[in-house]
Amino acid sequence: MLIPIIITAFAALIVGVSVGYIIFRYILKGKYGEMIATAEKEAEVLKEKKLLEVKAKFLNKKNELEKETQHRNQKLQQSEQRVRQREQELNRQQGDLNRKSQELDNEAKRLDNERNLVAVKAEELQKMEEQELYKLEQISGFSADEAKARLVETLKDKARLDAQAYINDIVEEAKLNANQQARKIVIQTIQRTATETAIENSVSVFHIDNDEVKGRIIGREGRNIRALEAACGVEIVVDDTPEAIVISAFDPIRREVCRLALHQLVADGRIHPARIEEVVAKVKKQLDNEIVETGKRTTIDLGIHGLHPELVRIVGKMKYRSSYGQNLLQHARETANLCAVMASELGLNPKKAKRAGLLHDIGKVPDEENEMPHALYGAKVAEKYKEKPDICNAIGAHHDEMEMQTLLAPIVQVCDAISGARPGARREIVEAYIKRLNDLEAIAMSYPGVTKTYAIQAGRELRVIVGADKMTDAETEALSGDIANKIQTEMTYPGQVKITVIRETRSVAYAK
């Protein structure tokens, strides 16, 4: 019963599959044909579209090419036109050149004709001159050479007399004008450079707050004041003058060292011999620095640059020196300004003149004693520190101790005389006084064993300090007598001079 059912079901399945396959195939074939038809239509539309785009691009490219071709043709036409214009211009210039060349040829021919004509005329003139000369020789009885020689001698004599008279007139006029011009330049120079009268003192006054300080400065049995006088080489006068102590010495540097040392000692309050020597040594170093600063300020004020540092120091040292009572630095500044003005008036270099004027008296402030005149010594120092030859010559020749080689030298000489000769500038008495004190100290220093010498009390006392290890007490006594005898024989001085020889031994130790 089951088998027939199965067979029937199986047969029905086969029939159903066959029918389904036939139906599926028919449906699929219809859809496939429809899709193909649709695709073919779309392909045809796309083909038409692409053809249209290609045609549009082709037309655009064609238009661009036609425009570019037209533009290039226009450029070619313009270039051809310029070439034709240039060719026309060149043809015109060539025509001008040809015409000018023809004109030059004609002018050359004309000049040749005139040159030939001139040569013919010159030949005729020479013949006429020869004929005239022959006639003159026959009439005068002289040959041409003899007549020429006599004429030349006559003209020489006349010209010599005229020239001599002319020269004399020129020389007299030049002398008159030169004297007037020189006076004018000197007067203008003096008027344009005004300065104060220099006054040099041989004393300094140290002011104190009250008279009680005087006792502390003097010290027990005068040991403080003696130590200060010995360290500074000055004379300190403590009298009844209220609130003042007088420092006396012919050397301004010594006075300044003493004044500054007193100022520091009084301000500090510790006043005793050891402290005094320490402060004096310190003040000397400070004063050395102040000297350098003074030199720098002076050169800056005068506009002088490039001086050797040692020359700057020497210029600053002039502040503490005097010449016949005239402050040496003030004199040097005044001379420098005078030289600059006078050099400008004469058309010379004012900077060089000012430099030479400032340095002309550096030989008056030597670091060591020498026997040379100050002008020659100053030139030697300037040459040592690489100053130019014309500057050195002006320094050495301003007192005629060296031959003047440039115009700078007489300018420095004249301006030095102007600065020193004006009323109130110098006092020769002070200079003689200072020279006498220097001579006193130099005599004492000439003996072996002497370390320091100080002339004090206006030259009435000479203190001589000797080394304890270099001289005995007996030799010290003999030394004072020797110095006194030498002063009597070699110097002229008023009154008497007291010679005090000091020999002392010191022992210093430090507790740490």
C-alpha positions in Angstrom: 0.0 0.0 0.0 2.9 2.3 0.9 4.9 1.5 -2.3 2.3 2.7 -4.8 2.1 5.9 -2.8 5.8 6.5 -2.9 5.9 5.8 -6.5 3.1 8.1 -7.2 4.7 10.8 -5.1 8.1 10.3 -6.8 6.4 10.5 -10.3 4.6 13.6 -9.2 7.9 15.2 -8.1 9.5 14.5 -11.4 6.6 16.0 -13.2 6.6 19.0 -11.0 10.4 19.6 -11.4 10.1 19.3 -15.2 7.3 21.7 -15.3 9.1 24.2 -13.0 12.3 24.0 -15.1 10.3 24.7 -18.3 8.5 27.6 -16.6 11.8 29.1 -15.1 13.6 28.8 -18.4 10.9 30.5 -20.2 10.7 33.4 -17.7 14.5 33.8 -17.5 14.8 33.8 -21.3 12.3 36.7 -21.5 14.0 38.8 -18.9 17.4 38.2 -20.3 16.3 39.4 -23.7 14.7 42.4 -22.2 17.9 43.3 -20.3 20.0 43.0 -23.4 17.6 45.3 -25.3 17.8 47.8 -22.5 21.6 47.6 -22.4 21.9 48.1 -26.1 19.7 51.2 -26.0 21.8 52.7 -23.1 25.0 51.9 -25.0 23.7 53.7 -28.1 22.8 56.7 -26.0 26.2 56.8 -24.3 27.9 56.4 -27.7 25.9 59.4 -29.1 26.8 61.5 -26.0 30.5 60.7 -26.2 30.5 61.5 -29.9 29.0 64.9 -29.1 31.6 65.6 -26.4 34.4 64.7 -28.8 33.0 66.9 -31.5 32.8 69.8 -28.9 36.4 69.4 -27.8 37.5 69.2 -31.4 35.7 72.4 -32.2 37.3 74.2 -29.1 40.8 73.0 -30.0 40.2 74.2 -33.6 39.1 77.6 -32.4 42.1 77.9 -30.1 44.5 76.9 -32.8 43.0 79.4 -35.2 43.4 82.2 -32.6 47.0 81.3 -31.8 47.8 81.2 -35.5 46.2 84.6 -36.0 48.2 86.0 -33.1 51.4 84.7 -34.4 50.7 86.1 -37.8 50.1 89.5 -36.3 53.5 89.3 -34.4 55.2 88.3 -37.6 53.7 91.3 -39.4 54.8 93.7 -36.7 58.3 92.3 -36.7 58.5 92.6 -40.5 57.3 96.2 -40.2 60.0 97.0 -37.6 62.6 95.4 -39.7 61.5 97.5 -42.7 61.6 100.7 -40.6 65.1 99.8 -39.3 66.2 99.1 -42.8 64.9 102.5 -43.9 66.7 104.2 -41.0 70.0 102.4 -41.8 69.6 103.4 -45.5 69.1 107.0 -44.4 72.1 107.0 -42.1 74.2 105.4 -44.8 73.2 108.3 -47.1 74.2 110.8 -44.4 77.6 109.1 -43.9 78.2 109.1 -47.6 77.4 112.8 -47.8 79.6 113.7 -44.9 82.4 111.6 -46.2 82.2 113.5 -49.5 82.2 116.8 -47.6 85.3 115.7 -45.6 87.1 114.8 -48.8 86.3 118.2 -50.3 87.5 119.9 -47.1 90.7 117.9 -47.1 91.4 118.9 -50.7 90.7 122.6 -49.8 93.1 122.4 -46.9 95.8 120.9 -49.1 95.4 123.7 -51.5 95.6 126.3 -48.8 98.6 124.6 -47.2 100.4 124.7 -50.6 99.5 128.3 -50.9 100.9 129.1 -47.4 104.1 127.3 -48.2 104.5 129.4 -51.3 103.8 132.6 -49.4 106.3 131.6 -46.6 109.0 130.9 -49.2 108.3 134.3 -50.8 108.4 136.0 -47.3 111.7 134.3 -46.4 113.2 135.6 -49.7 112.0 139.1 -48.9 113.4 138.9 -45.3 116.8 137.9 -46.6 116.7 140.8 -49.1 115.8 143.2 -46.3 118.5 141.8 -44.0 121.1 142.2 -46.7 120.1 145.8 -47.2 120.2 146.5 -43.5 123.7 144.9 -43.2 124.9 147.1 -46.0 123.4 150.3 -44.4 124.5 149.6 -40.8 127.9 148.0 -41.5 127.0 145.2 -39.0 126.3 141.6 -39.7 123.0 140.1 -38.4 124.8 138.2 -35.5 126.7 141.3 -34.4 123.5 143.4 -34.4 121.6 140.7 -32.5 124.3 140.4 -29.8 124.4 144.2 -29.3 120.6 144.4 -29.1 120.5 141.5 -26.6 123.1 143.1 -24.3 121.2 146.4 -24.4 118.0 144.7 -23.5 119.7 142.7 -20.7 121.0 145.8 -19.0 117.7 147.5 -19.2 115.8 144.4 -18.0 118.2 143.9 -15.2 117.7 147.5 -13.9 113.9 147.3 -14.3 113.8 143.9 -12.5 116.0 145.1 -9.6 113.7 148.1 -9.1 110.7 145.9 -9.3 112.2 143.4 -6.8 113.0 146.2 -4.3 109.5 147.5 -4.5 108.0 144.0 -4.0 110.4 143.3 -1.0 109.5 146.6 0.7 105.8 146.0 0.2 106.1 142.4 1.4 108.0 143.5 4.6 105.4 146.1 5.3 102.5 143.7 4.7 104.2 140.9 6.6 104.8 143.0 9.7 101.2 144.2 9.6 99.8 140.7 9.1 102.0 139.2 11.8 100.9 141.9 14.3 97.3 141.2 13.3 97.6 137.5 13.8 99.4 137.8 17.2 96.9 140.3 18.5 93.9 138.3 17.3 95.4 135.1 18.9 96.0 136.9 22.2 92.4 138.4 22.2 90.8 135.1 21.4 92.6 133.1 24.1 91.8 134.7 27.5 93.0 133.1 30.7 93.4 133.9 34.4 96.6 135.1 35.9 98.5 132.2 37.4 99.5 132.6 41.0 101.7 130.0 42.7 101.9 129.9 46.4 104.5 128.1 48.6 102.1 127.4 51.4 98.8 125.5 51.9 96.3 126.0 54.6 94.6 123.0 56.3 91.3 123.9 58.0 90.2 122.2 61.1 86.9 122.2 63.0 88.4 123.2 66.4 91.8 123.9 68.0 91.7 120.7 70.0 92.7 118.8 66.9 96.0 120.8 66.9 97.2 119.0 70.0 96.4 115.6 68.5 98.3 116.5 65.4 101.4 117.6 67.4 101.3 114.5 69.6 103.2 113.7 72.7 106.4 115.8 72.7 105.8 116.6 69.1 106.3 113.1 67.8 103.3 113.1 65.5 104.2 116.3 63.7 107.8 115.3 63.4 106.8 112.0 61.8 104.5 113.8 59.4 107.1 116.3 58.4 109.7 113.6 57.9 107.3 111.4 55.8 106.1 114.3 53.6 109.1 116.6 53.5 107.3 119.7 54.5 107.2 122.2 57.4 104.0 122.3 59.4 103.3 125.5 61.2 100.9 125.2 64.2 100.4 128.7 65.7 97.6 130.8 67.2 95.7 131.1 63.8 92.2 129.9 64.6 91.1 126.6 63.0 94.0 126.5 60.6 97.3 124.7 60.2 99.8 126.0 57.6 101.8 123.6 55.5 104.9 125.1 54.0 107.0 123.6 51.2 108.3 124.7 47.8 107.2 121.4 46.2 103.4 121.5 45.6 103.2 117.7 45.5 104.6 117.4 49.0 102.2 120.0 50.2 99.2 118.2 48.6 100.3 114.8 50.0 100.6 116.4 53.5 97.2 118.1 53.2 95.4 114.9 52.1 97.1 112.8 54.7 96.1 115.3 57.5 92.5 115.2 56.2 92.4 111.4 56.4 94.1 111.3 59.8 91.8 113.8 61.4 88.7 112.1 59.9 89.9 108.7 61.1 91.0 109.9 64.5 94.0 107.6 64.8 97.1 109.8 64.8 100.4 108.2 65.6 103.7 107.8 63.8 103.1 104.3 62.3 99.6 105.3 61.2 101.0 108.5 59.7 103.5 106.7 57.5 100.8 104.2 56.4 98.4 107.0 55.4 101.1 109.1 53.7 102.1 106.0 51.5 98.4 105.5 50.6 97.9 109.2 49.8 100.9 109.2 47.5 99.3 106.4 45.5 96.0 108.2 45.4 97.8 111.4 44.2 99.5 109.4 41.4 96.1 108.3 40.2 94.8 111.9 40.5 97.8 113.0 38.4 96.8 110.6 35.6 93.2 111.6 35.8 94.2 115.3 35.5 96.3 114.5 32.4 93.3 112.6 30.8 90.9 115.5 31.6 93.3 118.0 30.1 93.8 116.1 26.9 90.0 115.5 26.5 89.3 119.2 27.2 91.8 120.2 24.5 90.6 117.6 22.0 94.0 115.9 21.8 93.9 112.1 21.2 96.4 109.3 21.0 98.9 110.5 23.6 101.1 107.8 25.1 99.9 107.0 28.7 103.2 108.2 30.1 102.9 111.5 28.4 99.4 111.8 29.8 100.8 111.3 33.3 103.5 113.9 32.7 100.9 116.4 31.6 98.9 115.7 34.8 102.1 116.2 36.8 102.4 119.7 35.5 99.5 120.7 37.8 101.9 120.5 40.7 104.8 122.4 39.1 105.3 126.1 38.5 107.5 128.2 36.2 108.4 131.6 37.6 105.3 131.5 39.7 103.1 130.5 36.8 101.3 127.1 37.1 102.9 124.9 34.5 99.7 123.1 33.5 97.8 126.3 33.1 100.7 127.7 31.0 100.7 124.6 28.8 97.0 124.7 28.2 97.2 128.4 27.4 100.1 127.8 25.0 98.2 125.0 23.3 95.2 127.1 22.7 97.3 130.0 21.4 99.2 127.6 19.0 95.9 126.3 17.6 94.5 129.8 17.0 97.7 131.0 15.4 98.1 127.9 13.2 94.5 128.3 12.0 95.2 132.0 11.1 98.3 130.8 9.1 96.5 128.0 7.3 98.4 125.2 9.2 97.2 122.1 11.1 95.7 123.4 14.4 95.5 120.0 16.0 99.3 119.4 15.6 100.0 122.9 16.9 97.8 122.4 19.9 99.6 119.1 20.6 103.0 120.6 20.4 101.9 123.6 22.6 100.6 121.2 25.3 103.8 119.1 25.4 106.4 121.9 24.9 107.3 122.1 28.7 107.2 118.4 29.6 111.0 118.6 30.2 110.3 120.7 33.3 108.7 117.8 35.2 111.4 115.0 34.9 111.0 111.8 36.9 114.7 111.9 37.6 117.3 114.7 37.7 119.2 115.4 34.5 121.6 118.1 33.3 119.9 118.7 29.9 118.0 121.9 29.1 114.3 121.3 29.6 113.5 121.8 25.9 116.0 119.2 24.7 115.0 116.8 27.4 111.3 117.3 26.5 112.0 116.5 22.9 113.9 113.4 23.9 111.0 112.2 26.1 108.4 113.0 23.3 110.6 111.0 20.8 110.8 108.1 23.3 107.0 107.9 23.4 106.6 107.9 19.6 105.6 111.5 18.9 106.0 112.7 15.3 109.3 114.4 14.3 107.7 117.8 13.7 106.2 117.7 17.3 109.6 116.7 18.8 111.3 119.4 16.9 108.8 122.1 18.0 109.4 121.0 21.6 113.2 121.0 21.4 113.5 124.3 19.4 111.2 126.6 21.4 114.2 128.1 23.2 116.5 128.0 20.1 118.5 125.1 21.5 117.7 123.0 18.4 117.4 124.1 14.7 113.8 124.7 13.7 112.7 122.4 10.9 109.0 123.1 10.4 106.7 126.1 10.8 105.3 124.4 13.9 108.5 125.3 15.9 108.3 129.1 15.6 104.6 129.0 16.4 105.2 127.2 19.7 108.1 129.5 20.5 106.0 132.6 19.9 103.0 131.3 21.8 105.2 130.2 24.7 106.5 133.8 24.9 103.0 135.3 24.7 101.8 133.1 27.6 104.8 133.8 29.8 105.2 137.5 28.9 101.7 138.8 29.5 101.3 140.9 32.6 100.9 139.0 35.9 101.8 135.6 34.4 105.1 135.0 36.1 107.1 136.0 39.1 110.8 135.4 38.7 111.4 135.7 42.5 109.4 132.5 43.2 111.3 130.7 40.5 114.7 131.7 41.9 113.5 130.6 45.4 112.4 127.2 44.2 115.6 126.7 42.2 117.6 127.5 45.3 115.7 124.9 47.3 116.1 122.3 44.6 119.9 123.0 44.5 120.0 122.5 48.3 118.3 119.1 48.1 120.5 118.1 45.1 123.7 118.8 47.0 122.6 116.6 49.9 121.5 113.8 47.6 124.9 113.7 45.9 126.4 112.0 49.0 126.4 108.2 49.3 124.1 106.8 51.9 121.5 109.6 51.7 118.0 108.3 51.0 115.8 111.5 51.3 116.4 115.2 51.6 113.9 117.9 52.4 114.5 121.7 52.3 112.1 123.4 54.7 111.5 126.7 56.5 112.0 128.6 53.2 115.4 127.1 52.7 116.7 127.9 56.2 116.9 124.2 57.2 117.9 121.1 55.2 116.9 117.8 56.6 118.9 114.8 55.4 117.7 111.2 56.1 120.4 108.5 55.8 120.1 104.8 55.9 121.0 103.3 59.3 122.7 100.3 57.6 124.8 102.5 55.3 126.3 105.0 57.7 127.5 105.1 61.3 126.9 107.8 63.9 130.3 109.3 63.4 129.9 109.4 59.7 126.5 111.1 60.2 128.2 113.9 62.2 130.9 114.3 59.5 128.2 114.3 56.7 126.4 117.4 58.1 129.7 119.3 58.1 130.6 118.2 54.6 127.2 119.3 53.3 127.5 122.7 55.1 130.9 123.3 53.5 129.7 122.4 50.1 126.7 124.7 50.3 128.9 127.6 51.4 131.3 127.1 48.5 128.7 126.4 45.7 125.7 128.4 46.5 124.7 132.0 47.2 121.9 132.4 49.8 120.7 134.9 52.4 121.2 134.2 56.1 122.2 130.7 57.2 121.1 127.1 56.5 120.7 124.5 59.2 121.7 121.0 58.1 120.0 118.3 60.2 121.1 114.7 59.4 118.7 112.0 60.7 119.7 108.4 61.2 117.3 106.0 62.8 116.8 102.3 63.2 113.4 100.8 63.1 112.2 97.3 64.1 108.7 96.3 63.0 106.8 93.1 64.0 103.2 92.0 63.6 101.2 90.0 66.1 98.7 87.7 64.4 
